[in-house]
Amino acid sequence: LEETHGRAALAAAMGVSLDTLPGWPLADGSADHAPASRALRALGLESGGLYGPGADQEHFQANVQTNHSIDVGGFDLARSISYPTLGSIGTAADSLIAEVGSDSTTVLIRHGADTVVTLGLRAAVSAVLASDTLAQSIRSQLSAPIVLEGAGGGYRVRLILESITGHHLPSGPVINGGSGYLLVAGLKPLRR
């Protein structure tokens, strides 16, 4: 708002006078004097930054650095994905929808309204993070992609994550973002 319409518009939207903007407190440890960031602070809000909430040592970013091939043998279709907006995969005759579970620890594969496969995201990421000693590092190179597989309802799916960002909680890692591939087998053929 400030960048588009100026300080006066920001002050009006916040319901304060223009001369109060410079007095708003800075974020902890911040050298940012922009009125918009000060407005957040005045409202009791903070920007979570790239990796989400929490201190920097609680964040992680991990990815596979080496170029490698993705084994698609035994699957009908493969497509690139971004987490958390995974999307759909299919043909004109049949398709599946991949979405993050309500507790963010699983990925659900749906056919229509039915969940046909549930992939344990937190468990798979926890295992990889522990084996790659990611807990000691904010940024890490994974030795291999994170691979989750499951089958149900006549379908077989494989989710491959090559890059992830997130933060640690006592209950385990929380994935905020990532990218990779979704593969599926068992799609019904188009009837002619």
N, C-alpha and C positions, 0 to 999 in steps of 0.2 A: 504494500500500500504506500509506504513512504517513497519507494523508488519510482512508482508510477504517478502518484498524485501529490507527493511532497509531504513535508512535516505537518503542515496545517491539516491536511486530510487525515493523517495518522492521529493527531491530537483530537480531532473531532470524532473519529471512530472510537477512540478510547474514552471519550467523554471528559477530557482534561484540557486545561489551557495550554497553549503552545509554549509558554515559558517554563512549564514543568518538565518538558521532555529531557533537557540536559541533566536534570537532577535525579533521573531514574537510576537505580543501582546497576552496576556492571555484573555480569555473570562471574562466578568465582574463577579467579585466575585468568580472566579474559582481558584482552586489550581492545576488544571490539566496542566502539563507542556509538554504533549505529542506533538510532532511536527505536527501530523495530526490535532489536535484541534487548534493548533496555525496557521496552514495553512488555515483552514476555516476562522479564525478571520482575517488573512491578506487579504483574498479575500472579506471581508465584509460580511461573512456568519456566522450564529450561529446555533448550534444544538438546535432544539425545545424541546428536552427531551421527556420523556415518554408521556406527556399529550398534546404536541403540543406547538404552540407559545404563548407568553405572560407571565406575571408574575405569580408566584405560586398561589396567591390568586384568579386568574381567572380560575384555573383548577379545575376539579372535578373528583372524582371517586366514583361510587355508586354501591352497589350490595346487593343482598338479601342474608343474612347470614344463614337463617334457611333452613333446608332440608324440602322440600315440594313436593307434587305430582303435576303433570301437568294434568289438565283436557283435555282429548283428545276426549271426547264424541262428536259425530256428525261430526268428521273429518275422512277422509280416510287415511291420512298419516301424520306423524310427523317426523321431523329430527332436529338435533342440527345445529346451525348456528354460524358463526362469522361475526360481522359487521366490516368493510364495504363489505367484499366479501361474500355476502349472498348465491349465487349459485342457483341451481335448485332443484326442488322436483317433483317427479312423478313416473310413471310406464313406461313399454314398450309401452303402448298405448297412454299415454297423460302425459304432464308435463308442469310446469310453471317455469319461471325464476324470481327470486327476485333480484333487484339491487337498489342501491342508486340513487335517482333522481339527475339531473344535478346541482341543487342548494343545494344539501345535506340536505334538510329539509323534504324530502319525501322518502318513499320506494315504488318503482314501481313493480308491479307484472305483468309480461308479459306472454302472450300465443303467441308464434311465435313473430311476429313483433308488435302485438297489446298490448297496456297497458289495462289490464282488471280491475285492482284495483290500487288505489293510497292511500297509508297510510300516514297520516300526522305525521311524526316522531317528528319534532320540537315541535308541539303543545302538543303532548302526553308527551314528556319529560319535557317540561316547566311546565305542570300541576303537574307532579309528583315531580319535583324539588321544586316547590313552596310549595306543601303540606308537603314535608318531610324536609323543611327548609334547603335544600342543599346549597343554596346560601351562608350561613354562614360557610360552612365547605368544606375543600378540599376533605376529605374522609367521606363517609356517608353510613349508612346501610339503605337500602330501606325497608319499611314495607311490600311491595308486589312488584312483578315484574311489569314492564311496559308492558301493553297489548294493542296492536293495532289490530283492526279487520276491515274487509271490505269485500264487495261482488261485483261481476260484471262478466259478460260474462258466467254466469252459475257456477262460482266458489265462494267459500267462503274461506278466509284466516285469520289466526290469527298469529301475530308475538309477541312473548313473549321475552322481554329482561330482563335478570336477573343480568347483569353486564354491566356498561357503563363507559367510560372515555370520557372526552371532556374539552371544555373551554367555558367560557361565552363571548358573544359579546353583544353590545347594542341591536341588533335585536333578541337575544335569544341564547339559548345554541347550541353549535356545537358539535355533537357526533363524536369523533375520532375513537372509537373502542367499541366493546361490544360483548356479547355472549348471547345465549338463544336458542329459538326453533321457527321453522316455521311449522305451521299446515295448511293443505289444505283439502277441501271437494269439490266434484263435478267433480272429474277426470273421464274421459270417460273410460268405461271398455274395456278390451282387447277383440276384436271380434275373435271368433273361427270359 
